[in-house]
Every structure is written in structure tokens, then in C-alpha cells.
Amino acid sequence: MPPPPGGRLGPGVLTEEEKKNKPKVTKELLLRIFSYLKPYKKQMALVLLAILVSAVLTLLPSVLTGRIVDEGLIAKNMQKLILYILLSFGVTLLANLIGIGESYLNTWIAQHITYDMRNAMYIHLQKMSQRFFTTNNQGDIITRMTSDISGVQQIITGTLTSIISNSITLIVALVIMFRENWLLALVGVLVVPLFTIPTRNAGKTRWSITQESQACSDEINGILNETLSVSGQLLVKLFGMEQKEYEKYEKVNKNMIRLNIRESMAGRWFRMALNTFTNIGPMLIYLVGGVIMMEIDETVTVGQITVLVALLGKMYGPVNQLLNIQVDWIRSMALFTRIFEYYDMPAEIENAPDAITPDTVRGEVEFQHVRFHYDPEREILKDINFKLEQGRCFAIVGPSGSGKSTLINLIPRLYDVIDGRVLFDGTDVRKLDLAFLRKNIGIVSQETYLFNGTIRDNLLYAKPDATEEELIDACKQANIYDFVSAQETGLDTVVGNRGLKLSGGEKQRISIARILLKDPALMIFDEATSALDSISEQKIQDAIEPLIATRTSILIAHRLSTVLAADEILVIQDGEIAERGTHNELVGKGGVYTQLYETQFSRAKESEIPDLSYSEGESDA
């Protein structure tokens, strides 16, 4: 459980959820955490030394204050007065300089550890199967990569350093106090726990307000994300809901202001109580010290009392922070536990230790008794068998959810089969080198993804060293060059986020050009023309047909024109190959294909290209 956003934590207060999900701190967990410090042990040793020296030097001016009072002011010795003042100033300056060095080293270590962790997490996530990204919330994945790992920096520069520096400061202060006067030191120490009372009460109040503020902030962010996004703001405008959305935002925003004022005032009351309790300790030391000095022991000096008062003041901060460090510690352990949860997730799709990289490639595919499921209770593919030979084209048709897209995802190992084998050029894909396998398979999917950059950037993603001539040739083959050349900046035209500045047909043809630059042995078109108008579809069809005539290819077919171009049609129903053959062979059989054909043809009678799926879009399991 990461700390609440904004860092506004109630000191010493855990939420009910944090109490419930409090991580189990084991020796293995601690060793794993500290293993990240191992590469930086020399720098960490310097940090510890700097903290120790800085803590001692920070307390020395308090000790010197006693000398200034006794040997300088009361003794009226100007030389010693100036000497101790200069010495106190010098020690303070030195302590601050060492503190700056310690802070730099601490930050340097923390930044490098988070750098190492982010790199390791990114590499690990890249190895995860498609199942991981479809079953896990995208926001949660990004949070682990960003804010969770960033929180590690605060643990190192804050929690860990706080424990060490406050412990050293407290120990040194106690030693000096008891050496000066054990009785007055005892009086001061007995008062210290009173100091924590307002802190803990204020912590509970501020944490309660913080929870409300966070919920309010989440509501504000939700409104902004929904109404100011590209699609959201368009919907608001089309339905004329600007005023209503403003009223919703204004109401929540007003509530946030109210909570901010409450939190600010809670802090004021806290500081007032803190100042009151802070003054009790010195007053008691002055009172007890005065009684001892005047009535019991004349050797006790004003300087000694002054030293004890100053050191007591130095103890308040460390004591309070150490009393509340348990909360930060639990949150820190929870943060590492969340990060390690992802690190420990096994990569389902990995290279075999003896992965094969063949010298030649044909692009042939064979499925042998393949079974697959996401959930054991619901089998998606059942005993699939077929062989696609080099240079041939198979079309795969079937109702929505029959398993068509799932079937082709098994070829580049986006998922692995549950049973059976998928062969690529006669070799089980699980024995082939992943990079080699995916390099030789090109997929044009129904939902084309373009990066927010130029057309050139998106094409070069397939072949970073492609020449200008290769880019132009790929665009021509994909039937998109006329559009590109008509743009003012040509290939350097910005496509926008996810290609939103382009039409669906334009994005799809750029995707085809990108695959052409990749030049794979096997090309797969997954609903490449679905949900497009007939003109865009025809342009894409004109681009696809020459490709499938010369390459090994698989078409997940959405329209009749696509099916007719294939050498053979596989009809998938309920995860099984129900029928197979050419269009002419299947259309008169009276089976699944005939039903698809007749149903869609009668529905789209006036169209030259009847639809072959039950729904306009495909959404396989």
C-alpha cells in the first residue's frame, strides 16, 4: 500500500486498510531490500560517517553555550566569549557543510537505486505475456513503474536516514546531558513524552481530513479526465452539457477548498499545542536547576542549566520522529512488497535455454492438436489442426468470440498453447528464438496503434535504418503514398496521439506500410478492413491482394472480398474448425459457412461486399 498522494501523512497514524494489509517483515525481505544498497556500499559508508559527524557537530554549539554563559558572560572574560562564539559559529558552519554533502550523497544513492529498479522493472514487464497486460489494470502497472519506485527514494533519503540520524542525535544528546547533570537530565527526559501528545492527536485529525481531501481530489481528477479528454469534451459539446459539467466541477472544487482550510487550521492548532508543551520542559529544568543551584548544590552553574535546556530542545525532534517512525517503516515495507510482487511474477513467455535461430525461413505454419484457454473452465480452442504451406493464404472466418484472434496470437507466442504444438517452419515455436520468431511474423490488427509522432517515426519503428526510397516504396505498396505526398510535410506529418489526426483507413494503410518495411516471412491480417467505409476498405484491399499473392499469409476475414482472395477457408465455431475448403466448396454445403454467407448477404444485399461475421466488430476471447 503506497503512501497517500501529496505526502500529507498523519504522523503516527495508519489507515484501517494499512493496518489490515500490514506486510510481514521477514529476514528475507530485509536482505532483499538492502541488496539494492550493496552496489553503493562505499557511498553509503560515507553517508553514515557524515551523519555521525554532523549529529555530533550540531550538538556542540549547545554545549558551547554553557561555556559562553559561565566562562564568558558571568566571568566577564571577553577573550573566551569571542573564542567560544567563533568556535560555535565555525562548528555550525562545518556541520551544515557536511549536511549538504551527506544530502547530496544520499540523494545520489537513492536516485541510482530507483534508476536500477526502474530499468529492472521495465525489462521484466517487457517479458510478460499478453495475458499479463489484459488481466492487470494499466493504471496499476504504470503506478508500480512510477510512483511506487519513486517512493523508494523517499524511503532512502527520508525514512532510513531519519532512523540513523535521529538515533545518533538522541544518544549523543543524552550522554552529554547526563554527564552535565544527571538529575536535571532526568527531569528533562521525563518531560519529553508529553511532547508527543499534541503530535499524535493532530496526526489523527490531519489524516482524517487528508482522506477526505484525497477522495475529493480523485473526484476532481475523474471529472477532468472525463470531460477534458478528446472524446469526453466532444460528447459534452454535442449534448450541450457544458453548464451541468461546470456545476458538478464547481461543487467538488468548493468542497476541496473547505477541506484545505480545515487542514490548514488543524496545523495551526497543532503548532499552538506544540509550542505550549515545548516550553514546559525548559521551564521545569530552570525551576529544578534554580532550586538545586540556590538551595542544594552551589557548584551547579547557569551555563550547565543553559546547556541542558538547549540539548532538551534538540531532543524533541528526534524523539517525536522515532516514535512515529513505525508508520513510515510499515509504509516503506508495504511499498517494497508491492514492487516485489511484480518482480516475482513469472514471465510466461521466455526463450528456451537452447533457443534455435534457423538460417533460412519460409513462413510455414502448422497447428497440431492445439488447445488453449484463459480460464480452465472455458476452453477457447479445441484440438485445432491445420498446415499452411509457403506461399499459400488461409482465411479464417467465424462468429464473434469463436477464437480467431486468439488462434493467430499463438503463432508469435503472445500466448503459449495449453496443449499441442504450433510449428513455424517445422519447429515448435517454443524452441525458436523469440526475437527471430517475431521478426519473421507481421500482424496488421483491427485496432491499429500509431505512436504520437510523425508518419516517418512510425514507419521507422519497423526498420530504423530504412532509406527514403524504402519508405516511399512501402507507402506506394500500401496504397498510402498519394495521401502522404499530398501533406505539406509529407512523411514528417504528425499523426497525433494514437494516430487520431488520421482516418481509420489511413492509419490502417500506414500500418501495412510498416509491416512491409519489416518484410516478414508470414503476414497476418486480423480484421484489417473491419469497421471501415467501402472506399477505405477498397484501398486497403487493393494493398493487401498483391501481398497475399506472393507471401505466406493468414486473413481473419470480415468481408467476402477478403475471403475470395484466399486459397483455403477455415471456419471456426466454438473453438473448433467446423469446416474448411474454398468459397465455392463451402457455400453449398449448408453448414456454418453457408449460414454466415446467406445471413450476411441478405442483410447487406445492396452492398457489393457482404459482411461475414455476426457483428460489425470482432472481439475474440
C-alpha positions in Angstrom: 0.0 0.0 0.0 1.8 3.2 -1.1 1.6 6.4 0.9 -1.4 8.6 0.0 -0.6 11.2 -2.7 0.7 14.5 -1.8 2.8 13.3 1.1 0.3 14.6 3.7 0.6 11.7 6.1 -0.8 11.8 9.6 2.2 11.3 11.9 1.9 8.0 13.7 -1.4 7.1 12.1 -2.1 4.1 9.9 -5.3 3.7 7.9 -7.6 0.7 8.6 -6.5 -0.7 5.2 -2.8 -0.2 6.1 -3.4 -2.0 9.4 -5.2 -4.8 7.7 -2.6 -5.3 4.9 0.4 -4.6 7.1 3.2 -6.6 5.4 5.1 -9.3 7.2 8.6 -8.2 7.7 11.0 -11.1 7.3 14.7 -11.5 7.3 14.5 -12.4 3.6 12.5 -9.2 2.8 15.1 -7.0 4.6 18.0 -8.7 3.0 16.4 -8.2 -0.4 15.8 -4.6 0.3 19.3 -4.0 1.5 20.7 -5.8 -1.5 19.9 -2.7 -3.6 22.3 -0.8 -1.4 25.1 -3.3 -1.9 26.5 -1.7 -5.2 26.7 1.6 -3.4 28.2 0.4 0.0 31.1 2.8 -0.3 28.9 5.8 -0.8 26.6 4.6 2.0 29.5 4.3 4.4 30.4 7.9 3.7 26.7 8.9 4.3 26.8 7.1 7.7 30.1 8.8 8.6 28.7 12.2 7.6 25.5 11.7 9.6 27.5 10.7 12.7 29.9 13.7 12.4 27.1 16.1 11.6 25.0 14.9 14.5 27.9 15.5 17.0 28.8 18.9 15.5 25.2 20.0 15.5 25.0 19.4 19.3 28.4 21.1 20.1 27.0 24.7 19.9 24.5 23.8 22.6 27.4 22.6 24.8 29.5 25.7 23.9 26.5 27.9 25.0 27.2 26.8 28.6 30.8 27.9 28.3 29.8 31.2 26.7 27.5 31.9 29.7 29.8 30.6 32.5 33.3 31.4 31.2 32.4 34.4 29.0 29.5 36.4 30.2 29.4 35.6 34.0 33.2 35.6 34.3 33.3 38.7 32.1 36.1 37.2 30.0 35.9 38.9 26.6 38.6 36.6 25.1 36.8 33.4 25.9 33.5 34.9 25.0 34.7 35.7 21.5 36.6 32.4 21.2 33.5 30.3 22.1 31.2 32.3 19.9 33.6 31.9 16.9 34.1 28.2 17.7 30.3 27.8 17.9 29.9 29.6 14.6 32.6 27.5 12.9 31.2 24.2 14.2 27.7 25.2 13.0 29.0 26.1 9.5 31.0 22.9 9.3 28.0 20.8 10.4 25.9 22.5 7.7 28.5 21.9 5.0 28.8 18.2 6.0 25.0 18.1 6.0 24.9 19.3 2.4 27.5 16.7 1.3 25.5 14.0 3.1 22.3 15.1 1.5 23.9 15.1 -2.0 25.3 11.6 -1.4 22.1 10.3 0.0 20.1 11.7 -3.0 22.7 10.3 -5.4 22.4 6.8 -3.9 18.6 7.0 -3.9 18.4 8.2 -7.5 20.7 5.4 -8.7 18.8 2.8 -6.8 15.5 3.9 -8.3 17.2 4.0 -11.7 18.3 0.4 -11.3 14.8 -0.6 -10.1 13.0 1.1 -13.0 15.3 -0.5 -15.5 14.9 -3.9 -14.0 11.1 -3.5 -13.8 10.8 -2.3 -17.4 12.8 -5.2 -18.7 10.7 -7.6 -16.6 7.4 -6.1 -17.8 8.6 -6.4 -21.4 9.0 -10.1 -20.9 5.4 -10.6 -19.6 2.9 -12.3 -21.8 -0.1 -10.6 -23.4 -2.2 -12.2 -20.6 -0.5 -10.0 -18.0 -1.5 -6.8 -19.8 -5.0 -7.9 -20.5 -5.7 -9.1 -16.9 -3.9 -6.3 -15.0 -5.1 -2.7 -14.7 -3.0 -0.5 -16.9 -3.1 2.3 -14.3 -1.7 -0.1 -11.6 1.1 -1.2 -13.9 2.1 2.4 -14.5 1.8 3.2 -10.8 4.3 0.4 -9.9 6.7 1.7 -12.5 6.5 5.3 -11.5 5.2 6.4 -8.1 5.9 3.2 -6.3 9.5 3.0 -7.3 9.8 6.8 -6.9 8.7 6.2 -3.3 11.8 4.2 -2.7 13.8 7.4 -3.0 11.9 8.9 -0.1 12.5 5.7 1.9 16.3 6.0 1.5 16.6 9.8 1.8 13.8 10.1 4.4 12.9 7.0 6.5 16.3 5.3 6.6 18.3 8.4 7.1 15.8 9.6 9.7 16.2 6.5 11.8 20.0 6.7 11.7 20.5 10.5 12.2 17.7 10.8 14.9 19.1 7.8 16.8 22.6 9.2 16.8 21.4 12.7 17.8 19.4 11.3 20.7 22.1 9.1 22.0 24.8 11.8 21.9 22.4 14.4 23.5 21.5 12.0 26.3 25.2 11.2 27.0 26.1 14.9 27.2 23.1 15.8 29.3 23.7 13.1 31.9 27.4 14.0 32.0 26.5 17.6 32.7 23.9 16.9 35.5 22.1 13.6 35.8 19.3 15.0 37.9 18.4 17.8 35.6 18.8 15.4 32.6 16.3 13.0 34.2 13.8 15.9 34.7 14.2 16.8 31.0 13.8 13.2 29.8 10.6 12.7 31.9 9.0 15.7 30.1 9.8 14.5 26.6 6.9 12.1 26.3 4.4 14.9 26.9 5.7 16.5 23.7 4.3 13.6 21.6 0.7 14.0 22.8 -0.3 17.0 20.5 1.7 15.5 17.7 -0.3 12.2 17.7 -3.7 13.9 18.2 -3.0 16.4 15.4 -1.8 13.5 13.2 -5.2 11.7 13.6 -7.1 14.9 12.8 -5.0 15.8 9.8 -5.1 12.2 8.5 -8.9 12.2 8.6 -9.0 15.4 6.7 -6.4 14.1 4.2 -8.5 11.0 3.5 -11.5 13.3 2.7 -9.2 15.6 0.6 -7.9 12.6 -1.4 -11.3 11.3 -2.1 -12.3 14.8 -3.3 -9.2 15.1 -5.4 -9.9 11.8 -7.0 -13.4 13.0 -7.9 -12.0 16.2 -9.4 -9.5 14.2 -11.4 -12.3 11.9 -12.6 -14.3 14.9 -13.8 -11.3 16.4 -15.6 -10.3 13.1 -17.2 -13.9 12.5 -18.5 -14.8 16.0 -19.6 -11.5 17.3 -20.9 -10.4 14.2 -22.9 -10.7 14.3 -26.7 -13.8 12.0 -26.7 -15.2 13.4 -23.5 -15.2 17.1 -24.4 -16.7 16.2 -27.8 -19.6 14.4 -26.1 -20.2 17.3 -23.7 -20.4 19.7 -26.6 -22.7 17.6 -28.7 -25.1 17.2 -25.8 -24.8 20.8 -24.7 -23.9 19.8 -21.1 -21.2 22.4 -20.5 -23.1 24.2 -17.8 -24.1 21.0 -16.0 -20.5 19.7 -16.0 -19.3 23.1 -14.8 -21.8 23.0 -11.9 -20.5 19.5 -10.9 -16.9 20.7 -11.1 -17.6 23.9 -9.1 -19.4 21.9 -6.3 -16.5 19.5 -5.9 -13.9 22.3 -6.2 -15.7 24.2 -3.4 -15.6 21.2 -1.2 -11.8 20.8 -1.8 -11.3 24.5 -0.7 -13.2 23.8 2.5 -11.1 20.8 3.3 -7.9 22.7 2.6 -8.9 25.4 5.0 -9.7 22.8 7.7 -6.4 21.1 7.2 -4.5 24.4 7.4 -6.3 25.3 10.7 -5.7 21.9 12.1 -2.0 22.6 11.6 -2.3 25.9 13.4 -3.9 24.3 16.5 -1.2 21.7 16.4 1.6 24.2 16.4 0.0 26.1 19.3 -0.2 23.0 21.4 3.3 22.0 20.3 4.7 25.4 21.4 3.0 25.1 24.8 4.4 21.6 25.5 7.8 22.6 24.1 8.1 25.3 26.8 7.2 23.1 29.7 10.5 21.2 29.6 12.8 24.2 29.8 10.7 25.8 32.5 10.9 22.7 34.6 14.7 22.5 34.1 15.1 26.2 35.0 12.9 25.6 38.1 14.6 22.4 39.3 18.0 23.8 38.3 17.4 27.0 40.2 16.3 25.1 43.4 19.4 22.9 43.2 21.8 25.8 42.5 20.3 28.0 45.2 19.4 25.5 47.9 21.3 22.3 47.4 24.5 22.4 45.3 26.2 25.7 44.6 28.5 24.0 42.0 25.7 23.8 39.5 26.2 26.8 37.2 23.9 28.8 35.0 25.8 27.5 32.0 25.0 23.9 32.9 21.3 24.7 33.1 21.5 26.5 29.8 23.3 23.5 28.2 20.6 21.1 29.4 17.8 23.4 28.2 19.4 23.7 24.7 20.1 19.9 24.4 16.5 19.2 25.5 15.3 21.3 22.7 17.5 19.3 20.3 15.9 16.1 21.6 12.3 17.0 20.8 12.5 16.5 17.0 14.4 13.1 17.1 12.2 11.7 19.8 9.0 12.6 18.0 10.2 11.3 14.7 11.4 8.0 16.2 8.1 7.5 18.0 6.3 7.9 14.7 8.9 6.0 12.5 6.9 2.8 12.8 4.2 4.2 10.5 6.8 5.2 7.9 8.6 1.9 8.3 5.3 -0.1 7.7 4.5 2.0 4.6 8.1 1.5 3.4 7.9 -2.2 3.7 4.4 -2.2 2.0 5.9 -0.2 -0.9 8.7 -2.7 -1.4 6.3 -5.6 -1.1 4.2 -4.1 -3.9 7.2 -3.7 -6.1 8.5 -7.2 -5.4 5.0 -8.6 -6.2 5.6 -7.5 -9.8 9.3 -8.6 -9.8 8.2 -12.1 -8.7 5.6 -12.6 -11.3 7.0 -15.3 -13.6 7.4 -14.4 -17.3 5.2 -16.9 -19.0 6.8 -16.4 -22.4 10.6 -16.9 -22.3 13.3 -18.0 -24.6 14.3 -21.7 -24.3 17.9 -22.1 -22.9 18.8 -23.7 -26.2 16.6 -21.4 -28.4 17.1 -22.0 -32.2 17.7 -19.4 -34.8 17.4 -21.0 -38.3 19.5 -19.8 -41.2 16.5 -19.9 -43.6 12.9 -19.1 -43.2 9.8 -20.0 -45.3 6.9 -18.8 -43.1 5.1 -22.1 -43.0 2.7 -22.7 -40.0 1.2 -25.9 -38.6 -1.1 -26.4 -35.7 -1.0 -29.9 -34.2 -3.9 -30.7 -31.7 -3.7 -27.2 -30.2 -5.8 -26.5 -27.1 -5.9 -23.1 -25.3 -7.8 -21.4 -22.6 -7.5 -18.3 -20.3 -9.8 -19.9 -17.8 -9.7 -23.7 -17.4 -13.5 -23.8 -17.1 -13.9 -22.2 -20.5 -11.8 -23.7 -23.4 -11.2 -21.2 -26.2 -9.5 -23.5 -28.8 -10.2 -27.3 -29.0 -8.0 -29.7 -31.0 -7.0 -27.3 -33.8 -5.2 -28.9 -36.7 -4.1 -27.4 -40.0 -1.0 -26.7 -42.0 -0.3 -23.5 -44.0 2.5 -24.1 -46.6 4.8 -21.5 -48.0 3.2 -19.0 -50.4 -0.4 -20.0 -49.6 -3.1 -17.9 -48.0 -5.7 -19.1 -45.5 -8.8 -17.1 -44.5 -10.2 -17.7 -41.1 -13.9 -16.9 -40.6 -16.4 -17.5 -37.8 -18.8 -15.8 -35.4 -17.5 -13.2 -32.9 -15.8 -14.8 -29.9 -15.1 -18.1 -31.7 -11.4 -17.8 -31.1 -10.0 -16.5 -34.4 -7.7 -13.7 -33.0 -6.6 -16.0 -30.1 -5.5 -18.6 -32.7 -3.2 -16.2 -34.6 -1.8 -14.8 -31.3 -0.4 -18.2 -30.5 1.9 -18.1 -33.6 4.2 -15.2 -32.4 3.9 -16.5 -28.8 1.8 -13.7 -27.4 0.4 -16.6 -25.5 1.6 -20.2 -25.3 -0.6 -23.2 -26.0 -2.0 -25.2 -23.2 -1.7 -28.5 -25.1 -0.5 -29.5 -28.6 2.1 -27.7 -30.7 2.4 -24.7 -33.0 5.1 -25.2 -35.6 6.9 -22.5 -37.6 8.8 -23.9 -40.5 8.5 -27.3 -38.8 9.9 -26.3 -35.4 7.9 -25.8 -32.3 7.7 -22.0 -31.7 8.6 -22.6 -28.0 12.0 -23.8 -29.2 12.7 -20.9 -31.6 14.4 -17.7 -30.5 11.7 -15.2 -29.7 13.3 -12.3 -31.5 13.8 -14.4 -34.6 10.2 -15.7 -34.5 8.6 -12.3 -34.1 10.9 -10.7 -36.6 9.5 -13.1 -39.2 5.8 -12.6 -38.4 4.0 -9.4 -39.3 0.5 -8.7 -37.9 -1.9 -5.9 -39.1 -4.6 -5.8 -36.4 -8.1 -4.4 -36.4 -7.2 -1.7 -34.0 -4.1 0.0 -35.5 -1.7 1.6 -33.0 0.4 4.5 -34.0 2.8 6.3 -31.7 2.4 10.0 -31.2 5.0 11.2 -33.7 5.3 11.5 -37.5 4.5 9.1 -40.2 8.2 8.6 -40.7 8.7 7.8 -37.0 6.0 5.1 -37.1 7.4 3.5 -40.3 11.0 3.5 -39.0 9.8 1.6 -35.9 9.8 -1.5 -38.2 13.2 -0.7 -39.8 15.2 2.0 -38.1 17.8 2.1 -40.9 15.3 2.3 -43.8 16.2 4.7 -46.6 13.9 7.4 -48.0 13.4 5.2 -51.1 12.4 2.2 -49.0 9.9 4.3 -47.1 8.3 5.7 -50.2 8.2 2.3 -51.9 6.4 0.8 -48.8 3.9 3.6 -48.8 3.2 3.0 -52.5 2.7 -0.7 -52.0 0.4 0.1 -49.1 -1.6 2.5 -51.3 -1.0 5.4 -48.9 1.7 7.4 -50.8 -0.8 9.7 -52.6 -2.1 10.8 -49.2 1.4 11.2 -47.7 2.7 13.2 -50.7 -0.3 15.5 -50.5 0.6 16.6 -47.0 2.5 19.8 -46.5 5.3 18.0 -44.6 5.0 14.6 -46.3 6.4 11.8 -44.2 7.1 14.2 -41.4 3.4 14.8 -40.9 2.5 14.4 -37.2 -0.2 11.7 -36.7 -1.3 12.7 -33.2 -1.9 10.6 -30.1 -2.7 7.0 -31.3 -3.0 8.5 -34.8 -6.1 10.5 -34.0 -5.3 13.0 -36.8 -5.7 10.3 -39.4 -8.8 8.4 -40.6 -9.2 4.7 -39.8 -8.3 3.8 -43.4 -5.2 6.0 -43.4 -3.9 4.5 -40.2 -4.5 1.0 -41.4 -2.6 1.6 -44.7 0.3 3.2 -42.7 0.3 0.0 -40.6 0.5 -2.1 -43.7 3.4 0.0 -45.0 5.1 -0.5 -41.6 4.7 -4.3 -41.9 6.1 -4.2 -45.5 9.3 -2.5 -44.2 9.6 -5.3 -41.6 9.4 -7.7 -44.5 8.3 -10.8 -42.6 8.0 -14.3 -43.9 4.4 -14.7 -42.6 1.9 -11.9 -42.8 -1.3 -11.9 -40.7 -4.2 -9.6 -41.3 -6.5 -9.6 -38.3 -9.8 -7.9 -39.4 -7.8 -5.3 -41.3 -10.8 -3.9 -43.1 -13.5 -4.1 -40.4 -15.5 -1.0 -39.5 -14.2 1.0 -42.5 -16.2 2.6 -45.2 -16.3 0.9 -48.6 -13.8 3.4 -50.2 -11.2 2.9 -47.5 -11.8 -0.8 -47.5 -11.2 -1.0 -51.2 -7.9 0.9 -50.9 -6.7 -1.5 -48.2 -8.0 -4.5 -50.2 -6.0 -3.2 -53.2 -2.9 -3.1 -51.0 -3.5 -6.5 -49.4 -4.2 -8.6 -52.5 -0.7 -8.2 -54.1 0.9 -9.1 -50.8 -1.1 -12.3 -50.2 -0.4 -13.4 -53.8 3.3 -13.5 -53.2 3.6 -14.3 -49.4 2.5 -16.8 -46.9 -0.4 -15.2 -45.2 -3.4 -15.6 -42.9 -6.5 -13.5 -43.1 -9.0 -13.2 -40.3 -11.8 -12.4 -42.7 -14.6 -9.9 -42.0 -15.9 -9.4 -45.6 -16.5 -11.6 -48.6 -13.9 -9.9 -50.8 -11.2 -10.9 -48.4 -12.4 -14.5 -48.2 -12.4 -14.9 -52.0 -8.7 -14.0 -52.2 -7.7 -16.9 -50.0 -6.5 -20.3 -51.2 -8.5 -22.0 -48.4 -11.1 -21.0 -45.8 -11.1 -22.3 -42.2 -14.4 -21.9 -40.5 -14.1 -21.6 -36.7 -17.0 -22.2 -34.4 -16.9 -22.7 -30.6 -13.1 -23.0 -30.8 -13.1 -25.8 -33.4 -12.5 -26.0 -37.1 -16.1 -26.7 -38.2 -15.4 -26.6 -41.9 -12.6 -26.0 -44.4 -12.3 -25.5 -48.2 -12.7 -22.9 -50.9 -15.6 -20.5 -51.1 -17.3 -22.5 -53.8 -16.9 -25.7 -51.9 -18.3 -24.4 -48.6 -21.1 -22.1 -49.8 -23.3 -25.0 -51.0 -22.7 -27.4 -48.1 -25.4 -26.0 -45.9 -23.2 -25.7 -42.9 -21.8 -22.8 -40.8 -20.2 -21.1 -43.7 -23.5 -21.2 -45.7 -25.3 -19.7 -42.8 -22.7 -16.9 -42.4 -22.8 -16.2 -46.1 -26.6 -16.2 -46.5 -27.3 -14.3 -43.4 -24.8 -11.5 -44.1 -25.6 -11.4 -47.8 -29.3 -10.9 -47.2 -28.6 -8.2 -44.6 -26.2 -6.4 -47.0 -28.0 -7.1 -50.3 -27.3 -3.8 -51.8 -23.6 -3.9 -51.0 -21.0 -5.4 -53.3 -19.1 -6.7 -50.3 -21.3 -8.7 -47.8 -20.2 -9.0 -44.2 -19.1 -12.4 -42.9 -19.3 -12.0 -39.2 -22.2 -11.8 -36.9 -21.3 -8.4 -35.7 -19.6 -5.4 -37.3 -16.6 -5.7 -35.0 -14.7 -8.7 -33.7 -14.0 -9.2 -30.0 -12.4 -12.6 -29.5 -12.0 -14.1 -26.1 
